[in-house]
Amino acid sequence: MRVVTHSGPFHADEVFAFALLRVFLDRELELVRTRDPAIVARADLAIDIGGEYDPASGRFDHHQRSYQGPLSSAGMVLQWLEQAGEVPAPLAAQLRTNWVDYIDAVDNGRRRPESGVPCISTIVATLAERARSPDEFDARFMDAVAVCEGVVRGVCESDRRNQEARAVVVEAMRRAEATGSRVLAFDRHHKWKRPYFELGGAEHPSDYVLFPDPDGSWRLLAIPPEDGSLSSKRPLPAEWAGLVDDELSAVVGVPGATFCHKNRFIAAFATEAAARAAIARWGLDKASGPDR
């Protein structure tokens, strides 16, 4: 399948649009960068060129007077891929909300990138600055595509991990309720916060999350009252704050306590047994335990 976009200087919308096509349609798409109308007319897909917006015929340009909508070529391609069933609706919503809407707005002049704050539009523009000749623009375009493709694949993996975590969090919340424990225990680290709060975690009777690190140590995290908050439903004991190793172990009363942040939202233990012993000793798994 041949995809055509315009040659010369480029922007984030056509770069991101092509990255979306590579991820969700075919990574081996042929790309031609040209301004020759005859070549554009013969293309299977034309993005950001051609003066036509017609998804049914693979045309995704937004510069013509006849199009008055809010989309750039990135938004047009994402919408087409979603409607074609190539991108699941929840994933498309994430891409749209966190990335594509912004790219559309910048390219169509509704927003201006904030000075001094890196964003995908300024990153792509900076990559384009390295080009002077047509061949250099083509090469730098593909550099920018690689960056955007990495972003899209990262969003896809994050979505997959969130779905995986959701099932684990559901079971951990159910188990904690059944046993009356205030601690959610996982067998490994999961992206737990988003599903936890989507499932009503703000009102759930749990205060901490316990899970292993890849190095074999275990972490005990205090759960925030809401997603994004820097505070905790129930901070770790004040006596632990800022202590490490032997000093912390002596205060906790359990060998193997290795670290507690001074802000009392995370503690580390050498083993699962040490972590669970500390939880039990200080009553952190009970509603009636000390909240110091």
Residue, then its C-alpha position, 0 to 999 in steps of 0.5 A: m500500500r502506498v501512502v503519499t504526503h507532501s515533501g519538504p518541511f513537515h509538522a507533527d500532524e502528518v508525522f503522527a498520522f503516518a505513525l498511526l498507519r504503521v502501528f495499526l495498519d501495516r508497518e511496511l507501508e510504502l511512503v512517498r513524499t511529493r507535491d506532484p498531483a499525479i502521484v498523489a492521485r494514484a496513492d492508496l492513501a494521501i495525508d496532509i495533501g491533495g485538498e480533499y477529505d474523503p476517508a472512503s477514498g483514503r484522502f485526509d487533507h484539512h487545508q482546503r476551504s471546503y473543510q471547516g472541521p477541527l481535525s488535522s491529518a492526525g485526527m482524520v487518520l485516527q478517526w478513520l482507523e477507529q471507524a474501520g475497527e483497526v483501533p479499539a474505541p477505548l484506545a482511540a479515546q486515549l490517543r485522541t485525548n492525550w495526544v491527537d487533539y493537541i496535535d490537531a489544535v496546534d496545527n490548526g492554530r487553536r493552540r500555541p505550544e508553550s515556550g520552554v515546555p517540550c511537546i510532541s509538536t515542538i519535538v517534531a519541529t525541532l527534528a525538522e530543523r536539521a534538514r536543508s535538502p529534499d533528501e534530508f527532509d525525507a530522512r528527518f521525517m522518518d526520524a520523527v515518525a520513529v519517535c511518534e511510532g514509539v509514542v503510539r506503541g507505548v500508549c498501546e502497551s500502557d493500555r494492555r498493561n492497564q487491562e491486565a492490571r484491572a483484573v488483578v486489582v478487582e481480585a485484590m480488592r475483593r480479597a481484601e474486603a472478604t478478609g477485612s484487610r486494609v492491604l492489597a497484595f500483588d504478586r508483582h508490580h502492576k499499573w494499579k492506580r488507574p483501575y483501582f480508582e475507576l473501580g471506586g478505590a477512593e471509597h474502598p476500605s484499603d490503605y496500602v499496596l504491597f508488591p515485590d520489586p524485580d530485585g526481590s525486595w518488597r514495597l509497601l505503598a500508602i494509597p492516595p485518596e484520589d488518583g494524582s494526589l500526593s497525599s495518602k489515605r493513611p500515611l505510614p507510621a510517623e516513627w518510620a519517616g526518613l529512616v533506613d536499614d538498621e535504624l528503621s528495623a530497630v524502630v519497626g521491630v522487624p529485621g529487613a526494613t530498609f527504607c521509609h520515605k520521609n513523607r511516609f508514602i513508601a517503605a521497602f523491605a528485604t523480603e515479603a516476610a519482613a514486610r508482612a511482619a511489619i504490617a502485622r506488628w503495626g496493625l496496618d492491615k486493620a482498620s483499628g491499627p495506629d494511624r500516626 
